[in-house]
Amino acid sequence: MRRIASALLALAFLLTCLRASGHPQKPATDRKVSTPAAGRQNQGEQRFKENCGRCHTAPESISPREVKAVTRHMRVRAMLSAEDEKLILKFLAP
């Protein structure tokens, strides 16, 4: 558990440093969603692009547990609203 927490902190620090140094990141990739909750997914994708896409691309493979931890951490760092956090979480880990 400590290893995961340390890795997440290191990742957050690295991403913060990259953001501060002005290195451009790849734009978020567009995901095609074909589920009944596509409207909610699209809202989550939009919120991800607005809040996270400036610095991050959507991860291709990350466990729901890791998504939850990173999203919670980034809520504080990026000053996300509770609604943004919830929609982004649903987008990244449906």
N, C-alpha and C positions, 0 to 999 in steps of 0.2 A: 504494500500500500504506500509506503514511504517512497519507494522507487517511482511509482506512478506520479505521486504528488511532486517529487523533485523534477521528474521529466516534464510535467506540465508547467511548472514554474520556469524551468529553463527554456521551454518553447515559448512561453509568454514573454520572457525577457528578450529572447532573440527576435521575436516578431516586433516587439516594441522598438528595439534598436534599429531594425530594418526600416520600420515606418519612420522613425525619427531621422534616419540618414537619407531618406528620400529615394531609396532604390525602388524602381517601379516593379510591381508584381504582375503576373499574368492576370488578365481579366477573368472573372468567374465564368465557368462554362455554363451554357444553357442546358438545363435538364428538361427532358420531356416527361411529363407526368400524365398517366392515363388511369388514375384511380378515381373512385367516386368522390373522394375528398380533394379533387384537383384544385378547386377554388381555394381551399385552405393551404394547399401545397404551394400554389402560385403566390399567395400572400407571403408565405414563409420565404419563398425564393426571392421575392421582391425586397423583403426586409433584409435578407442576407446581402443582396446586391447593394442596397442603400447603406447598410451599416458595416458590413464586413468585406464586401467586394473590393473596396479601395485598397486593402492590404492583403486579402486572402482569396484563394480559390476554394471552391467547395471540395472537401476531401472525398476521394473516391472510395476509400475503405477505412472506416473507423467505427469502432463498436459504439452502440448506443450509450453505454456507460461512460466512455471517453467523451462522446459528444456532450453529454449532460455536464460533465465536469468542466470541459472547456467553455461551454456556453455560459455556465454559471460564473466562471472566472472572467470571461470577456464582458459579461453584463456589467460588472463593476468597472473594469478597465475602460470600456467603450461607452459607459453610461447608457446602456440599453434599458428600455422600459420593460416591465414584466411581460407585457403583451408581445414586444419584439422578441424577447427571450423564448417565450412559448412557441411562437410561430417559427422562429429559426430552428429551434429544437425539433419541431415536427417535420420541417423541411429536411434537415440533415439525418434524422433517425426516425423515419416514418413507422 
